[in-house]
């Protein structure tokens, strides 16, 4: 039983510490672009962030390796801040997407350089 728990903990830590791939960053960028489009269509910050929080709560029920983008609490904080910026500093949807892609790539590089 102890080995099973240790293996599960090791698998969780490896999955949680992985930097996002280029594909995940692109998918995240599309999500951010869609957040800006929702904002432009009338969605409020409170509504959109509330839905994001609900989604992240549901995602936590999956093992980290099976989660979309938010593998751990640091990923949640990163995505939450990016969504909040869409509403706090409005810009064109493509500008938000491009800025997100740049920040996501830099973050992935830092995580890779630090070993996770």
C-alpha positions in Angstrom: 0.0 0.0 0.0 2.8 2.4 0.9 4.4 1.9 -2.6 1.1 2.6 -4.3 0.8 5.9 -2.4 4.3 6.9 -3.1 3.8 6.0 -6.8 0.6 8.1 -6.9 2.3 11.0 -5.2 5.3 10.9 -7.6 3.0 10.7 -10.6 1.0 13.7 -9.4 4.1 15.8 -8.8 5.5 15.0 -12.2 2.3 15.9 -13.9 1.8 19.1 -11.9 5.4 20.3 -12.5 5.4 20.0 -16.3 5.6 23.2 -18.4 2.8 23.7 -20.9 3.4 22.6 -24.4 3.2 24.9 -27.4 -0.2 23.3 -28.2 -1.5 23.9 -24.7 -0.4 27.5 -24.9 -2.3 27.9 -28.2 -5.4 26.3 -26.7 -5.0 28.6 -23.7 -4.6 31.6 -26.1 -7.8 30.6 -27.9 -9.6 30.5 -24.5 -8.3 34.0 -23.6 -9.4 35.2 -27.1 -12.8 33.7 -26.4 -13.0 35.4 -23.0 -12.4 38.8 -24.8 -15.1 38.0 -27.3 -17.5 37.1 -24.5 -16.6 40.4 -22.8 -17.3 42.2 -26.1 -20.7 40.4 -26.3 -21.6 41.6 -22.8 -20.3 39.0 -20.4 -19.3 40.6 -17.1 -16.0 40.0 -15.3 -17.9 38.4 -12.4 -19.9 36.1 -14.6 -16.9 34.9 -16.6 -14.5 34.5 -13.7 -17.3 32.7 -11.7 -17.7 30.2 -14.5 -13.9 29.8 -14.7 -13.8 29.0 -11.0 -16.6 26.5 -11.4 -14.7 24.9 -14.3 -11.5 24.7 -12.3 -13.3 23.1 -9.4 -14.6 20.4 -11.7 -11.2 19.9 -13.3 -9.6 19.3 -9.9 -11.6 16.0 -9.7 -9.4 14.6 -12.6 -5.8 13.4 -12.1 -3.4 16.2 -13.0 -2.2 14.3 -16.1 -5.7 14.4 -17.5 -6.5 18.0 -16.8 -6.7 20.8 -19.4 -4.2 23.5 -18.8 -4.7 23.8 -15.0 -2.6 21.0 -13.7 -1.9 22.6 -10.3 -2.7 25.7 -8.3 0.0 27.7 -10.0 -1.6 27.0 -13.4 -4.9 28.0 -11.9 -3.5 31.3 -10.7 -1.9 32.0 -14.0 -5.0 31.4 -16.0 -7.2 33.3 -13.6 -5.0 36.3 -13.8 -5.0 36.2 -17.6 -8.8 36.0 -17.7 -9.1 38.9 -15.2 -6.8 41.0 -17.3 -9.2 40.5 -20.3 -11.8 42.4 -18.2 -9.6 44.8 -16.3 -7.5 46.0 -19.2 -9.8 45.6 -22.3 -8.1 45.2 -25.7 -8.9 43.5 -28.9 -9.3 39.7 -28.6 -6.4 38.9 -30.8 -4.1 41.2 -28.8 -5.1 39.4 -25.6 -4.4 36.1 -27.3 -1.0 37.1 -28.6 0.0 38.5 -25.2 -1.1 35.4 -23.5 0.9 33.2 -26.0 4.0 35.2 -25.2 3.6 35.0 -21.4 2.7 31.3 -21.6 5.8 30.5 -23.7 8.0 32.5 -21.3 6.4 30.7 -18.3 7.0 27.3 -19.9 10.6 28.2 -20.6 11.1 29.2 -17.0 9.5 26.0 -15.7 11.6 23.9 -18.0 14.8 25.7 -17.0 14.0 25.2 -13.3 13.2 21.5 -13.8 9.4 21.9 -13.4 
